[in-house]
Amino acid sequence: MLRARALPSVLEQVVTGDVLTAVLTTADGGLVASSSPEPEETKPLAALSANAFAALDGKYDEEAESSAAESAGLQSAIFHCENGQVHVATLGKFVVSIRSTADAPVGMIRSKVRRTLL
């Protein structure tokens, strides 16, 4: 069961070092919880998350591939943008998005996402 009061503190554990923002949204982009030193970044990140989720969901439905991540219920994607990277991971009907600096190690960010979600 999801406890709304605990979610911001869980996301705060992710926002360290190269990680700038962490957002938990529903599949349709509804903001559930966030952690960011700059709160105005959370809504655009939530919208991006919803669109990325839709793309991920369609891709995995069409291909029906089996992998360790899918068996754990986790699908993810990384977007490299001008001002940094956006890591999007789905877990059930929720989406976690993390915005990091452009030079953040991808493996470290992916590890933070998995450790936080699983």
Backbone as JSON, one array per atom type, in Angstrom:
{
  "sequence": "MLRARALPSVLEQVVTGDVLTAVLTTADGGLVASSSPEPEETKPLAALSANAFAALDGKYDEEAESSAAESAGLQSAIFHCENGQVHVATLGKFVVSIRSTADAPVGMIRSKVRRTLL",
  "N": [[0.84, -1.18, 0.0], [0.49, 2.23, -0.76], [1.8, 4.9, 0.99], [1.09, 8.1, 1.38], [2.27, 10.14, 2.93], [4.84, 9.25, 3.43], [6.12, 9.2, 1.01], [7.41, 11.67, -0.06], [9.71, 11.77, 1.6], [11.01, 9.43, 0.9], [11.62, 9.97, -1.77], [13.31, 12.14, -1.37], [15.63, 10.91, -0.54], [16.75, 10.11, -2.88], [17.43, 12.43, -4.21], [20.3, 13.59, -4.36], [23.67, 14.68, -4.73], [24.37, 14.32, -8.08], [21.74, 14.09, -8.81], [18.9, 15.97, -9.43], [16.1, 16.31, -9.29], [13.27, 14.43, -8.24], [10.38, 12.64, -9.06], [7.17, 11.27, -8.51], [4.57, 9.94, -10.3], [1.22, 9.34, -11.54], [0.15, 7.12, -14.17], [-1.15, 8.73, -16.01], [-0.03, 11.19, -15.65], [-0.6, 12.56, -13.32], [0.52, 14.23, -10.49], [1.94, 12.67, -7.75], [3.87, 12.63, -5.7], [6.83, 14.53, -4.91], [10.28, 15.62, -4.98], [12.41, 18.23, -4.85], [14.81, 20.84, -5.1], [13.99, 22.95, -6.58], [10.89, 23.59, -6.97], [9.25, 24.31, -9.19], [10.02, 22.76, -11.29], [8.8, 20.32, -11.19], [6.2, 19.87, -12.32], [6.48, 20.02, -15.24], [8.21, 17.83, -15.51], [6.59, 15.78, -14.6], [4.68, 15.72, -16.64], [6.29, 14.98, -18.83], [6.99, 12.47, -17.92], [4.54, 11.06, -18.03], [4.1, 10.96, -20.8], [6.36, 9.53, -21.6], [5.88, 7.14, -20.26], [3.61, 6.24, -21.63], [4.78, 5.71, -24.1], [6.66, 3.73, -23.39], [4.95, 1.74, -22.39], [3.43, 1.0, -24.64], [5.47, 0.01, -26.32], [6.47, -2.22, -24.93], [4.17, -3.77, -24.79], [3.72, -4.41, -27.47], [6.06, -5.82, -28.23], [6.33, -7.8, -26.32], [8.47, -8.87, -24.8], [10.58, -10.78, -22.62], [12.28, -10.04, -19.72], [14.63, -9.51, -17.04], [14.04, -7.09, -15.8], [11.38, -6.63, -16.58], [10.14, -8.82, -15.37], [10.33, -8.06, -12.78], [8.61, -6.04, -12.86], [9.45, -3.58, -13.67], [10.12, -1.03, -15.93], [12.19, 0.96, -17.93], [13.61, 4.07, -19.15], [16.0, 6.3, -20.6], [16.51, 9.67, -21.17], [18.44, 11.89, -22.93], [19.01, 15.21, -22.55], [19.43, 18.74, -23.33], [19.97, 20.15, -20.95], [20.54, 18.19, -19.1], [19.88, 14.83, -17.91], [17.04, 12.69, -18.12], [15.57, 10.22, -16.34], [13.32, 7.68, -16.55], [11.17, 5.49, -14.97], [8.9, 2.81, -14.75], [6.55, 1.44, -12.5], [4.27, -0.78, -11.94], [1.28, 0.94, -11.95], [2.4, 3.38, -11.64], [4.8, 6.03, -12.18], [8.17, 6.83, -11.97], [10.27, 9.56, -12.14], [13.44, 10.9, -12.71], [15.47, 13.66, -12.71], [18.67, 14.5, -13.72], [22.06, 15.77, -13.66], [23.85, 16.51, -16.7], [26.24, 15.12, -16.87], [26.01, 13.0, -15.12], [26.64, 9.73, -13.91], [25.18, 7.11, -15.66], [24.73, 4.49, -14.75], [24.82, 4.81, -11.96], [22.59, 6.42, -11.49], [20.54, 4.78, -12.46], [20.81, 2.69, -10.64], [20.04, 3.99, -8.27], [17.35, 4.48, -8.83], [16.31, 1.85, -9.04], [16.96, 0.83, -6.49], [15.43, 2.48, -4.87], [12.83, 1.92, -5.7], [12.45, -0.85, -5.54]],
  "CA": [[0.0, 0.0, 0.0], [1.21, 3.48, -0.88], [1.55, 5.85, 2.07], [1.4, 9.4, 0.78], [3.15, 10.93, 3.8], [6.21, 8.73, 3.38], [6.68, 9.31, -0.34], [8.42, 12.72, -0.24], [10.97, 11.44, 2.28], [11.67, 8.4, 0.08], [12.17, 10.65, -2.95], [14.42, 12.98, -0.91], [16.82, 10.08, -0.46], [17.29, 9.99, -4.24], [17.91, 13.75, -4.64], [21.61, 13.87, -3.79], [24.74, 14.74, -5.72], [24.02, 14.64, -9.46], [20.29, 14.01, -9.01], [18.34, 17.28, -9.14], [14.66, 16.25, -9.05], [12.63, 13.11, -8.28], [8.93, 12.83, -9.14], [6.33, 10.09, -8.64], [3.31, 10.32, -10.94], [0.36, 8.28, -12.06], [0.39, 6.89, -15.6], [-1.7, 9.83, -16.81], [0.7, 12.43, -15.36], [-0.99, 13.19, -12.05], [1.63, 14.29, -9.54], [1.65, 12.01, -6.48], [4.86, 13.15, -4.75], [8.05, 15.02, -5.57], [11.34, 16.18, -4.17], [13.26, 19.05, -5.7], [15.1, 22.16, -4.56], [13.28, 23.9, -7.44], [9.56, 22.97, -7.15], [8.62, 24.6, -10.48], [10.45, 21.75, -12.26], [8.11, 19.05, -11.01], [5.06, 19.68, -13.24], [6.93, 19.61, -16.58], [8.77, 16.49, -15.42], [5.44, 14.87, -14.5], [4.09, 15.61, -17.99], [7.22, 14.18, -19.61], [6.88, 11.1, -17.41], [3.32, 10.45, -18.56], [4.32, 10.67, -22.22], [7.35, 8.46, -21.68], [5.19, 5.92, -19.83], [2.76, 5.8, -22.74], [5.67, 5.15, -25.12], [7.2, 2.47, -22.86], [3.87, 0.77, -22.26], [3.12, 0.52, -25.98], [6.6, -0.75, -26.83], [6.55, -3.53, -24.28], [2.99, -4.54, -25.15], [3.88, -4.9, -28.83], [7.14, -6.78, -28.36], [6.1, -8.87, -25.34], [9.75, -9.48, -24.46], [10.74, -11.14, -21.22], [13.59, -9.7, -19.2], [14.65, -9.44, -15.58], [13.35, -5.87, -15.39], [9.94, -6.82, -16.75], [9.64, -9.76, -14.39], [10.22, -7.3, -11.54], [7.58, -5.02, -13.08], [10.11, -2.3, -13.86], [10.54, -0.68, -17.27], [12.84, 2.26, -17.8], [14.2, 4.72, -20.3], [16.83, 7.45, -20.27], [16.48, 10.71, -22.2], [19.54, 12.86, -22.8], [18.53, 16.52, -22.95], [20.45, 19.79, -23.29], [20.28, 20.56, -19.57], [20.72, 17.04, -18.22], [19.28, 13.56, -18.28], [15.79, 12.34, -17.46], [15.43, 8.79, -16.2], [11.91, 7.37, -16.3], [10.95, 4.07, -14.68], [7.52, 2.52, -14.39], [6.34, 0.37, -11.54], [2.82, -0.93, -11.89], [0.58, 2.06, -12.56], [3.09, 4.61, -11.27], [6.0, 6.36, -12.93], [9.16, 7.63, -11.24], [11.17, 10.28, -13.03], [14.56, 11.55, -12.04], [16.26, 14.56, -13.57], [20.03, 14.58, -13.21], [22.97, 16.58, -14.46], [24.21, 15.89, -17.98], [27.39, 14.24, -16.72], [25.76, 12.0, -14.07], [26.82, 8.36, -14.39], [23.91, 6.45, -15.92], [24.62, 3.32, -13.87], [24.52, 5.26, -10.6], [21.2, 6.89, -11.48], [19.69, 3.59, -12.6], [20.89, 1.99, -9.37], [19.22, 4.73, -7.32], [15.94, 4.24, -9.17], [15.97, 0.46, -8.68], [17.05, 0.68, -5.04], [14.32, 3.2, -4.27], [11.55, 1.33, -6.06], [12.3, -2.28, -5.24]],
  "C": [[0.89, 1.25, 0.0], [0.83, 4.41, 0.27], [2.04, 7.22, 1.61], [2.36, 10.23, 1.63], [4.61, 10.5, 3.71], [6.89, 8.98, 2.04], [7.7, 10.44, -0.51], [9.75, 12.4, 0.44], [11.74, 10.35, 1.53], [12.33, 9.05, -1.13], [13.33, 11.57, -2.56], [15.72, 12.2, -0.82], [17.51, 9.95, -1.82], [17.95, 11.3, -4.67], [19.18, 14.11, -3.87], [22.63, 13.93, -4.92], [24.27, 15.21, -7.08], [22.52, 14.62, -9.74], [19.66, 15.32, -8.54], [16.87, 17.24, -8.74], [14.2, 14.8, -9.12], [11.12, 13.32, -8.18], [8.25, 11.46, -9.25], [4.99, 10.54, -9.19], [2.47, 9.09, -11.24], [0.66, 8.14, -13.55], [-0.14, 8.02, -16.47], [-1.08, 11.18, -16.46], [0.3, 13.14, -14.1], [0.14, 13.11, -11.05], [1.21, 13.69, -8.21], [2.57, 12.55, -5.4], [6.08, 13.62, -5.52], [9.05, 15.51, -4.53], [12.28, 16.94, -5.11], [13.57, 20.35, -4.98], [14.43, 23.27, -5.36], [11.92, 23.32, -7.8], [8.9, 23.23, -8.51], [9.02, 23.58, -11.55], [9.59, 20.49, -12.22], [6.96, 18.84, -12.01], [5.49, 19.32, -14.66], [7.52, 18.2, -16.58], [7.66, 15.44, -15.31], [4.8, 14.66, -15.87], [4.98, 14.76, -18.89], [7.13, 12.71, -19.21], [5.67, 10.38, -17.99], [3.49, 10.07, -20.03], [5.32, 9.53, -22.41], [6.73, 7.12, -21.28], [4.34, 5.37, -20.96], [3.61, 5.14, -23.82], [6.23, 3.81, -24.66], [6.14, 1.39, -22.84], [3.52, 0.18, -23.63], [4.22, -0.36, -26.54], [6.63, -2.15, -26.23], [5.33, -4.39, -24.59], [3.15, -5.17, -26.53], [4.92, -6.01, -28.9], [6.97, -7.99, -27.45], [7.4, -9.62, -25.03], [9.78, -9.8, -22.98], [12.16, -10.79, -20.8], [13.51, -9.64, -17.69], [13.9, -8.21, -15.09], [11.85, -6.02, -15.5], [9.39, -7.78, -15.7], [9.52, -9.09, -13.03], [9.16, -6.21, -11.67], [8.18, -3.65, -13.32], [10.53, -2.15, -15.31], [11.16, 0.7, -17.16], [13.38, 2.76, -19.13], [15.0, 5.92, -19.82], [16.8, 8.4, -21.46], [17.6, 11.68, -21.93], [19.05, 14.18, -23.39], [19.66, 17.53, -22.86], [20.9, 20.1, -21.87], [20.45, 19.4, -18.61], [20.08, 15.79, -18.78], [17.98, 13.37, -17.51], [15.68, 10.83, -17.5], [14.0, 8.51, -15.8], [11.8, 5.87, -16.08], [9.5, 3.87, -14.26], [7.5, 1.37, -13.4], [4.84, 0.24, -11.34], [2.16, 0.23, -12.63], [1.21, 3.4, -12.22], [4.35, 4.78, -12.09], [6.9, 7.2, -12.04], [10.07, 8.26, -12.27], [12.23, 10.98, -12.21], [15.29, 12.4, -13.06], [17.62, 14.71, -12.93], [20.86, 15.49, -14.1], [23.36, 15.8, -15.72], [25.35, 14.89, -17.83], [27.22, 13.2, -15.61], [25.97, 10.6, -14.65], [25.48, 7.62, -14.49], [23.7, 5.27, -14.98], [24.26, 3.71, -12.45], [23.07, 5.71, -10.49], [20.25, 5.7, -11.56], [19.67, 2.79, -11.3], [20.03, 2.67, -8.31], [17.74, 4.49, -7.57], [15.54, 2.85, -8.71], [15.96, 0.27, -7.17], [15.88, 1.35, -4.34], [13.0, 2.49, -4.51], [11.38, -0.12, -5.6], [12.67, -2.63, -3.84]]
}
